[in-house]
Amino acid sequence: METITIKPRNKRELELVSSIMQHLSIPTSLTEKNAAAKKKAKEVFLNSLEDRLKEVQQHIEGKVNLKDARDLLNEL
């Protein structure tokens, strides 16, 4: 079976094409162009967040010293 790629320019066109395919009982699948990039970005963000939380925990335990907000603003 062949695959057709349709790239609607807006939500209205997407809904129109989807409704036509549904009316004709043609199976469809919707894929996001940047799905892999978004997944990777989310993974990087979550890993970074985990690292920052570990730093905060270490600060609370007294193992590391973190800069306060004034020091960060003074650097700017």
PyMOL commands that set and color helices and strands:
alter all, ss='L'
color gray80, all
select helices_A, chain A and resi 11-23+35-60+69-75
alter helices_A, ss='H'
color red, helices_A
deselect
rebuild
show_as cartoon
